[in-house]
């Protein structure tokens, strides 16, 4: 059996993305279940919740740890800690 370091980069990236998205889905469900959405209006008729920020932060931090040279562009912006 080969180690994960010998797998092609794309294979490792896809596998990591699946795992990270599953954790983000749990974050979204947990926030919804809590009822504490902390809804903010980003722009006219453009809303964001704490779940959106936490999910995006999970994705970025998790993938950064695995792929330190990766760049991100997220819908919720770069100031994730301010909500």
C-alpha positions in Angstrom: 0.0 0.0 0.0 1.4 3.4 -0.8 1.6 6.3 1.6 -0.5 9.4 1.0 2.7 11.4 0.1 3.1 9.2 -3.0 -0.4 9.7 -4.3 -0.8 12.3 -7.0 -1.5 15.8 -5.8 -4.9 16.0 -7.3 -6.0 12.7 -5.6 -4.8 14.0 -2.2 -6.5 17.4 -2.8 -9.9 15.7 -3.8 -9.7 13.4 -0.8 -9.0 16.2 1.5 -11.8 18.4 0.0 -14.3 15.6 0.6 -13.2 15.2 4.3 -13.2 18.9 4.9 -16.6 19.4 3.3 -18.1 16.7 5.5 -16.8 18.6 8.6 -18.1 21.8 7.3 -21.5 20.2 6.7 -21.5 19.2 10.4 -20.7 22.8 11.4 -23.6 24.1 9.3 -26.0 21.5 10.8 -24.8 22.2 14.4 -25.3 26.0 14.0 -28.8 25.5 12.5 -29.7 23.1 15.3 -28.5 25.7 17.9 -30.8 28.3 16.5 -28.0 30.9 17.0 -27.5 31.9 13.3 -26.1 35.5 14.1 -27.4 36.7 10.7 -25.6 39.8 9.3 -26.4 41.7 6.1 -23.2 41.9 3.9 -24.9 44.0 1.3 -28.5 44.8 0.2 -30.4 41.5 0.2 -27.1 39.6 0.8 -27.0 37.8 4.1 -24.4 35.7 5.9 -24.6 33.7 9.1 -22.0 32.5 11.7 -22.3 29.1 10.1 -21.1 30.5 6.7 -18.0 32.0 8.4 -17.2 29.0 10.5 -17.6 26.6 7.6 -15.4 28.7 5.3 -12.8 29.1 8.1 -12.8 25.3 8.6 -12.2 24.8 4.8 -9.4 27.3 4.6 -7.5 26.3 7.8 -7.9 22.5 7.1 -6.6 22.8 3.6 -3.9 25.2 4.5 -2.6 22.7 7.0 -2.4 20.0 4.3 -1.4 22.2 1.4 0.6 25.2 2.8 1.1 26.8 -0.7 -2.6 26.8 -1.6 -4.4 30.1 -2.3 -8.0 30.7 -1.4 -10.8 33.0 -2.6 -13.9 32.7 -0.4 -17.3 34.2 -0.7 -17.3 35.5 2.9 -14.1 37.5 2.5 -10.9 37.5 4.5 -12.1 38.9 7.8 -13.5 35.6 9.1 -12.9 36.4 12.7 -15.1 39.5 12.9 -18.5 37.8 13.2 
